[in-house]
Amino acid sequence: MTTTAARLPASDDPWTPDELTDRLRAVSAERYHDRHPFNVRMHEGTLTRDEVRRWIANRFHYQRHIPVKDALILAKFDDPALRRGWLRRIRDHDGERDGEGGIERWLRLGGAAGLERGQLLDASRVLPGVRLAVDGYVNFCRLRPALDAVAASLTELSAPDLMRTRIAAFERHYPWIDADGLAYFRGRVGQGARDGQEALGLVLKWARTREEQERAVAALAFKCDVLWSLLDAVDRGPGGAP
């Protein structure tokens, strides 16, 4: 008599949506930049004024490229509805008109910390390592398929908790920064949650094969590396860690 053994999953079988979601969230839990020593010190309140200003100026170089990378992603979409939805992200950062949007709010953060607007806009304070990290992310979104580029944006899933922690830390430890300067962080709590869920839905819809799913996980890991490398450069910048 013969028996039929229960079929074991093949090593290249696709993960279920829940399994893929768990793997993506595990990447963020293990590699998101909230664990970086610079962020830890920021939230503990031990950064000097110069360190805070160095971070604001260099992070602005990343912020001003967010709508650029989103425009590159939008151009990959064939569906007009998808393009309209993703366009909202560009408006969130560029605003509908002058004086609005996330980039403007970051400039106001700089002003509240004692940085002149021109010092941020002329990029004179941007460190080489920050330029490389930002260029790497923008080029990733330019050159890789839509799935990979959207998956890389899934750091948004972790952003709301980081923003809440950051707001509390700045209010407690850095009272020399005017509270109005924290408007960017407050706005990103809701926007990040919305954008993260939207991108996750697209990734779960598009990543149907194991190869596609593994690419999505790798794309998110790459984005975590970008954010980590940016902080490495800031931490080791002039006057930073050796």
C-alpha positions as CSV (number, residue, x, y, z in Angstrom):
1,M,0.0,0.0,0.0
2,T,1.3,3.4,-0.9
3,T,0.8,6.6,1.1
4,T,0.8,10.2,-0.1
5,A,2.9,12.5,2.1
6,A,1.6,15.9,2.8
7,R,3.1,18.4,0.3
8,L,5.7,20.6,1.9
9,P,5.9,24.2,0.7
10,A,8.6,24.7,-1.9
11,S,11.4,27.0,-1.1
12,D,10.3,29.3,-3.9
13,D,6.5,29.3,-3.1
14,P,5.1,32.8,-2.7
15,W,4.5,34.0,0.8
16,T,1.0,34.8,1.8
17,P,0.1,38.4,2.1
18,D,0.4,38.2,5.9
19,E,3.8,36.5,5.7
20,L,5.1,39.2,3.3
21,T,3.7,41.9,5.6
22,D,5.4,40.3,8.6
23,R,8.7,40.2,6.7
24,L,8.5,43.8,5.6
25,R,7.7,44.9,9.1
26,A,10.6,42.8,10.5
27,V,13.0,44.8,8.2
28,S,11.7,48.0,9.7
29,A,11.8,46.7,13.2
30,E,15.5,45.6,12.8
31,R,16.9,48.2,10.5
32,Y,14.9,51.5,10.7
33,H,17.0,54.5,11.6
34,D,15.2,55.1,14.9
35,R,17.9,52.7,16.3
36,H,20.8,54.8,15.0
37,P,23.0,56.2,17.8
38,F,22.5,59.7,16.5
39,N,18.7,59.4,16.7
40,V,18.9,57.8,20.1
41,R,21.0,60.7,21.4
42,M,18.6,63.1,19.8
43,H,15.6,61.6,21.6
44,E,17.6,61.4,24.9
45,G,18.2,65.1,24.6
46,T,22.0,65.0,24.5
47,L,22.7,66.6,21.2
48,T,24.4,70.0,21.2
49,R,22.9,72.9,19.3
50,D,25.5,72.5,16.6
51,E,24.6,68.9,16.2
52,V,20.9,69.6,15.9
53,R,21.5,72.3,13.3
54,R,23.9,70.0,11.4
55,W,21.1,67.3,11.3
56,I,18.4,69.8,10.2
57,A,20.6,71.2,7.4
58,N,21.6,67.8,6.1
59,R,18.2,66.1,6.5
60,F,16.8,69.0,4.4
61,H,18.8,67.8,1.5
62,Y,16.9,64.5,1.8
63,Q,13.5,66.3,2.3
64,R,13.8,68.5,-0.8
65,H,14.4,65.4,-2.9
66,I,11.3,63.5,-1.7
67,P,9.0,65.1,-4.3
68,V,11.7,64.4,-6.9
69,K,11.8,60.7,-6.2
70,D,8.0,60.6,-6.0
71,A,7.7,62.2,-9.5
72,L,10.0,59.5,-10.8
73,I,7.8,56.8,-9.2
74,L,4.6,58.4,-10.5
75,A,6.0,58.4,-14.1
76,K,6.2,54.6,-13.9
77,F,2.4,54.2,-13.4
78,D,0.2,53.4,-16.3
79,D,-3.0,53.9,-14.3
80,P,-4.3,57.5,-14.2
81,A,-5.9,56.8,-10.8
82,L,-2.6,55.7,-9.4
83,R,-0.9,58.8,-10.7
84,R,-3.5,61.0,-9.2
85,G,-3.2,59.3,-5.9
86,W,0.6,59.4,-5.8
87,L,0.6,63.1,-6.9
88,R,-0.8,63.9,-3.5
89,R,2.6,63.0,-2.0
90,I,4.3,65.6,-4.2
91,R,1.7,68.2,-3.1
92,D,2.3,67.3,0.5
93,H,5.9,68.3,0.2
94,D,5.8,71.0,-2.4
95,G,2.5,72.5,-1.3
96,E,-0.2,73.9,-3.6
97,R,1.4,77.3,-3.6
98,D,4.4,79.2,-2.3
99,G,4.7,79.1,1.5
100,E,3.0,75.7,1.9
101,G,4.0,72.1,2.1
102,G,6.5,69.9,4.0
103,I,9.6,71.5,2.5
104,E,8.4,74.9,3.6
105,R,7.7,73.6,7.1
106,W,11.3,72.1,7.2
107,L,12.7,75.5,6.3
108,R,10.7,77.0,9.2
109,L,12.2,74.3,11.5
110,G,15.6,75.5,10.4
111,G,14.7,79.1,11.1
112,A,13.4,78.1,14.6
113,A,16.8,76.4,15.2
114,G,18.7,79.5,14.2
115,L,19.6,78.6,10.6
116,E,19.0,81.1,7.8
117,R,16.8,79.9,5.0
118,G,19.6,80.6,2.5
119,Q,21.9,78.3,4.4
120,L,19.5,75.4,3.8
121,L,18.7,76.3,0.2
122,D,22.2,76.7,-1.0
123,A,23.2,73.2,0.3
124,S,26.5,74.6,1.5
125,R,26.3,72.6,4.7
126,V,25.4,69.2,3.1
127,L,28.0,66.6,3.8
128,P,29.4,64.3,1.0
129,G,28.0,61.2,2.6
130,V,24.6,62.7,2.8
131,R,24.8,63.6,-0.9
132,L,25.8,60.1,-1.8
133,A,22.9,58.6,0.3
134,V,20.3,60.9,-1.3
135,D,21.6,60.4,-4.8
136,G,21.5,56.6,-4.3
137,Y,17.9,56.7,-3.3
138,V,16.8,59.0,-6.1
139,N,18.6,56.9,-8.7
140,F,17.1,53.7,-7.2
141,C,13.6,55.2,-7.8
142,R,14.7,56.4,-11.2
143,L,16.1,53.0,-12.4
144,R,14.2,50.3,-10.6
145,P,10.7,49.0,-11.5
146,A,7.6,50.5,-9.8
147,L,7.3,47.6,-7.3
148,D,10.9,48.2,-6.0
149,A,10.5,52.0,-5.8
150,V,7.2,51.8,-4.0
151,A,8.5,49.1,-1.6
152,A,11.4,51.3,-0.7
153,S,8.9,53.9,0.5
154,L,7.6,51.5,3.2
155,T,9.7,53.1,5.8
156,E,6.6,55.3,6.1
157,L,5.1,52.5,8.1
158,S,7.5,53.3,10.9
159,A,7.5,57.1,10.5
160,P,4.5,58.0,12.7
161,D,5.9,56.4,15.9
162,L,9.2,58.1,15.2
163,M,7.5,61.5,14.7
164,R,5.6,61.2,18.0
165,T,8.9,60.3,19.8
166,R,10.7,63.2,18.1
167,I,8.0,65.8,18.9
168,A,8.1,64.8,22.6
169,A,11.9,64.8,22.7
170,F,12.1,68.3,21.1
171,E,9.5,69.7,23.4
172,R,11.2,68.3,26.4
173,H,14.9,68.6,25.6
174,Y,15.3,71.4,23.0
175,P,13.0,74.2,24.3
176,W,15.3,76.7,22.5
177,I,13.6,75.6,19.2
178,D,10.3,77.4,18.9
179,A,7.3,75.0,19.1
180,D,6.0,76.3,15.7
181,G,9.1,74.9,14.1
182,L,7.9,71.3,14.9
183,A,5.0,71.6,12.4
184,Y,6.6,69.2,9.9
185,F,6.8,66.4,12.5
186,R,3.2,66.9,13.5
187,G,2.0,66.8,9.9
188,R,3.9,63.6,9.1
189,V,2.2,61.6,11.8
190,G,-1.0,61.3,9.8
191,Q,0.5,61.6,6.4
192,G,3.1,58.8,7.1
193,A,0.4,56.4,8.4
194,R,-1.7,57.0,5.3
195,D,1.2,56.8,2.8
196,G,2.6,53.7,4.4
197,Q,-0.7,51.8,4.2
198,E,-1.3,52.9,0.6
199,A,2.2,51.7,-0.4
200,L,1.8,48.4,1.5
201,G,-1.4,47.7,-0.4
202,L,0.3,48.2,-3.7
203,V,3.2,46.0,-2.8
204,L,0.9,43.2,-1.6
205,K,-1.0,43.5,-4.9
206,W,2.0,43.6,-7.2
207,A,4.4,41.2,-5.5
208,R,2.8,37.8,-6.4
209,T,5.9,35.6,-7.0
210,R,8.6,34.8,-4.5
211,E,11.1,36.7,-6.6
212,E,9.0,39.8,-6.6
213,Q,8.3,39.5,-2.9
214,E,12.0,39.1,-2.1
215,R,12.7,42.2,-4.3
216,A,10.2,44.2,-2.2
217,V,11.9,43.1,1.0
218,A,15.3,44.0,-0.4
219,A,14.1,47.4,-1.6
220,L,12.9,48.3,1.9
221,A,16.2,47.1,3.4
222,F,18.0,49.3,0.9
223,K,15.9,52.3,2.0
224,C,16.7,51.6,5.6
225,D,20.4,51.6,4.7
226,V,20.0,55.0,2.9
227,L,18.5,56.6,6.1
228,W,21.2,54.9,8.3
229,S,24.0,56.1,6.0
230,L,22.7,59.6,6.1
231,L,22.8,59.6,9.9
232,D,26.3,58.0,9.8
233,A,27.5,61.0,7.8
234,V,25.8,63.5,10.1
235,D,27.1,61.8,13.2
236,R,30.7,61.8,11.8
237,G,30.5,65.3,10.3
238,P,32.5,68.3,11.5
239,G,32.7,68.0,15.3
240,G,31.0,64.6,15.3
241,A,32.1,61.1,16.3
242,P,35.6,60.1,15.1
